[in-house]
């Protein structure tokens, strides 16, 4: 089966505009982007499902003429996921509107600080491990081993060959 060029173009347009809107700062535009990407995914699954066929019930339709029920289940799942994400982003946009009077996502101060340090290419911390010349074998000899301090009377022995 060869999909229709119009459906392929529609899928491309939905995904492209949806991703573009997801990259915006306004939560309303992000919400519309989620909806467009969700609809593009549903259309993509529908096109990938193949040709239309009969009801997928054994005995009612011949096996070679049945439609694929997995595609329908996946589209229903995608619809539910898109609905959940839409409700969540709507709640975030509403709360942002209540608190700030707009729905734009602000830059985080910590993000700005990290971006400034990365632009300067300066290390944020002193790397103490890099100057240490000791090896893991040297460190392992100084590590406390609680099992070596047990006396022979303190160890439990089992009748099943020493297994716990």
C-alpha positions in Angstrom: 0.0 0.0 0.0 1.3 3.5 -0.9 0.0 6.2 1.3 -1.6 9.3 -0.2 0.8 12.3 -0.7 -1.8 14.6 0.9 -1.7 12.5 4.1 2.1 12.4 4.2 2.2 16.2 3.7 -0.5 16.7 6.4 1.6 14.6 8.8 4.7 16.6 8.0 2.9 19.9 8.5 1.4 18.8 11.8 4.7 17.6 13.2 6.6 20.7 11.9 4.3 23.3 13.3 3.8 21.3 16.5 7.5 21.1 17.2 7.9 24.8 16.3 5.2 25.8 18.8 6.6 23.5 21.5 9.8 25.7 21.4 7.9 28.9 22.3 7.8 30.5 25.7 4.0 30.9 25.9 2.3 28.0 27.5 -0.8 28.5 25.2 1.4 28.0 22.2 3.1 25.0 23.8 -0.4 23.5 24.4 -1.3 24.0 20.8 2.0 22.4 19.8 1.2 19.3 22.0 -2.2 19.0 20.3 -0.7 19.3 16.8 2.0 16.7 17.5 -0.6 14.4 19.0 -2.8 14.7 16.0 0.2 14.2 13.7 1.1 11.0 15.6 -2.5 9.7 15.3 -2.5 10.4 11.5 0.9 8.7 11.2 -0.3 5.6 13.0 -3.4 5.5 10.8 -1.3 5.7 7.6 1.2 3.1 8.9 -1.7 0.8 9.7 -2.2 -0.1 6.0 -5.3 -0.5 4.0 -8.8 -0.5 5.4 -10.3 -3.9 5.9 -13.1 -5.8 7.6 -13.8 -6.1 11.2 -11.0 -8.1 12.9 -13.3 -10.9 14.2 -12.4 -14.5 13.4 -15.2 -16.2 11.4 -16.8 -12.9 10.3 -14.0 -11.7 7.9 -11.4 -13.6 6.0 -8.0 -13.4 7.6 -6.4 -11.6 4.6 -9.1 -9.0 4.5 -9.0 -8.0 8.2 -7.9 -4.6 9.4 -5.1 -4.4 12.0 -6.6 -3.9 15.5 -3.3 -2.9 17.0 -3.2 0.4 15.1 -6.6 1.3 16.4 -5.5 0.5 20.0 -2.4 2.5 19.6 -4.4 5.5 18.3 -6.7 5.3 21.2 -3.7 5.2 23.6 -2.2 8.2 21.8 -5.5 10.1 22.2 -5.6 9.4 25.9 -2.0 10.5 26.3 -2.6 13.7 24.4 -5.6 14.4 26.5 -3.7 14.0 29.7 -0.8 16.2 28.5 -3.4 18.8 27.3 -5.1 18.9 30.7 -1.7 19.2 32.5 -0.5 22.1 30.4 -3.9 23.8 30.6 -3.6 23.6 34.4 -0.1 25.0 34.3 -1.1 27.9 32.0 -4.1 28.7 34.2 -2.0 28.7 37.3 0.6 30.9 35.7 -2.1 33.3 34.6 -3.4 33.5 38.1 0.0 34.1 39.7 1.7 36.4 37.1 -1.0 37.7 34.7 0.6 36.0 31.7 1.5 32.5 30.6 5.1 32.9 29.5 7.7 30.7 31.0 10.5 32.8 32.6 14.2 32.0 32.6 15.5 30.4 35.7 18.2 32.3 37.5 20.3 29.2 38.0 20.0 28.4 34.2 21.3 31.9 33.5 24.2 31.5 35.9 25.2 28.1 34.3 24.9 29.5 30.8 27.2 32.5 31.8 29.8 30.1 33.3 29.6 27.8 30.3 30.2 30.8 28.0 33.2 31.8 30.0 34.4 28.1 29.9 35.4 28.4 33.5 35.2 25.4 35.9 32.6 25.8 38.6 34.4 23.6 41.2 37.8 22.5 42.1 38.5 19.0 40.8 40.2 17.4 43.8 40.2 13.9 42.3 42.3 14.8 39.3 45.3 15.8 41.4 45.2 12.7 43.6 47.8 10.2 42.4 46.6 7.3 44.4 45.1 4.2 42.8 42.1 2.2 43.7 44.4 -0.6 45.1 46.0 1.9 47.5 42.5 3.1 48.7 41.2 -0.4 49.0 44.0 -1.3 51.5 42.9 1.5 53.9 39.1 0.8 53.7 37.6 -0.6 56.8 36.4 -4.2 56.4 33.7 -5.1 59.0 33.9 -8.8 58.2 37.6 -9.2 59.0 36.9 -8.0 62.6 34.6 -10.9 63.4 36.0 -13.6 65.5 35.7 -17.2 64.7 33.1 -17.6 67.5 31.0 -14.7 66.1 30.4 -16.2 62.6 27.3 -18.2 62.1 27.5 -21.5 60.5 24.6 -23.2 58.9 23.9 -26.8 58.5 23.4 -26.3 54.7 27.0 -25.8 53.9 27.5 -22.3 55.1 24.8 -20.7 52.9 22.5 -18.1 54.6 
